[in-house]
């Protein structure tokens, strides 16, 4: 495993960064030296109660809480955090410590309309108006509010308005088809649906008016439909957003418990109804505040951007940044490989978050962001959604930045955070996630449940985290919750990835544990395979499928090529040679075939298991819901 260092912390990081100052404060409090990251991480997982109590207090979420009332019950999934604390997520966001009323808090860019800027006062007023609209239609604590909306300020205002009432919010991006929307929203039975009439993606216009009617007809408990005239293409369905938000009665905040439901997120839903995952007010606030302040080093004066839609957990993660005083940058549209970097310059972004596939697409197209835009304000670059291969790390430091810290993150919708990532006091090693995040006791288990350093195993989290879901919707006895997360190793969270933890404390994710390649007893995660294949010049993307049963043992590799490149015998041989030399002769594919595109979910993940089912003869409609795909047409080549 490589140990090449690509970035080093500043010599004065303990004095100049949020995490450094926090570690000094905690060291004085605990009367021990916790200023090194390994010492601080170890303390955070061995002493859950004082650690999370310290985060709560230090980041201004509440007053000092006695240790025994920080975590009243440690057993998963009955974990009880901060049982005595009243809290409201919307109040925490709208407090925005250190931000003046007239300071710009939200900058929003769009393919559909001109840029928008909202000050803190603008956001508070928008929340007040949306809140009044919800109240006028009978929304109360516990009711559900659904948004079929893009990544724009109005969606943020609606979510905060819902939270202020103790209602439960849920969102789908407008590119979700009607079936995908109904698969999600029908589970939670919303009282109010807010949707946009349409949107632009690049130069393409999509009218959603007829689809809004279809979705509304499929939600029998729905009391009100509200349409934001975003595209302005046709007559709105139901009440207009402007009328819905015509009254301002000020912002109030319902005092709710720490674990009160805030919003519902969804799993990908590629092979059945998506899981409806319930996250809490307190859990989201404390976890996101910890990540934004201590890991991303954000605060007053920063601009935080992460390319996301409202159908991906990174949107929820992004919009929590005002809790620690950071401004946010929103974007709705097609992620142009050059345009996104110019947006970073125009918006004054200081931390630029995106997906690993986007970075690899920029590399494949030969984009050199440092030449296209002034990125001197960037102090951090985030990558998630898939493992970033070694060449992706090289690309960041050769063509994007020499000074910003690259933080490759791994986490998931289930916890709505990253539990592996980076920190300003930890180096960046090529091809590795720099550290286990504070409070995340991530370990690598063998089949018998034993942890070890330096060997591949199941990624598990052995201690509770506040951001673990408070439940799955429609699962009051939490049996499905236990079956999903806690079955394989009783009382321990199994996440479903292969992980190797190094003796430096960094980690490598080698793929999903349900999509492992095992040829001749040599087991390998698919991420390792992709890292080699997609480093071959001319390859833009790839998908590997192992057909292994009593009838056959064939390894099939599908590639989409870079622009103006075709898969010829020479490229096939380069791919096979790279796999033979860098992985093993047993992992040389039996077939290398070109396809127009690799199918991905709406959140950008490669679709491995459903494609395998299709290739083994399953009916496509039984193998996958195409509404869960960003590019369903990509399945045609496999069918």
Secondary structure, 3 states (H helix, E strand, C coil): CCCCEEECCCCCHHHHCHHHHHHHHHHHHHCCCCCCHHHHHHHHHHCHHHHHHHHHHHCCCCCCCCHHHCEEECCCCCCEECCCCEECHHHHHHHCCCCCCCCEEEEEEECCCCCEEEEHHHHHHHHHHHHHHHHHCCCCCCCEEEEECCCCHHHHHHHHHHHHHCCEEEEECCCCCHHHHHHHHHHHCCCEEEEECEEEECCEEEECHHHHHHHHHCCCCCCEEEEECCCCCCCCCCEEHHHHCCCCCCCCCCCEECCCEEEEEECCCCCCCCCEEEEEHHHHHHHHHHHHHHHCCCCCCCEEEECCCCCCHHHHHHCCHHHHCCEEEEEECCCCCCHHHHHHHHHCCCEEEEEHHHHHHHHHCCCCHHHHCCCCCCCEEEEECCCCCHHHHHHHHHHHCCCCEEEECEEECCCCEEEEECCCCCCEECCCECEECCCCCEEEECCCCCECCCCCEEEEECCCCCCCCCEECCCCCCHHHHHHHHCCCCCCEEEEEEEEECCCCCEEEEEECCCCEEECCEEECHHHHHHHHCCCCCEEEEEEEEEECCCCEEEEEEEEECCCCCCCHHHHHHHHHHHHHHCCHHHCCCEEEECCCCCEECCCCECCHHHHHHHCCCCHHHHCCHHHECCHHHHCCCC
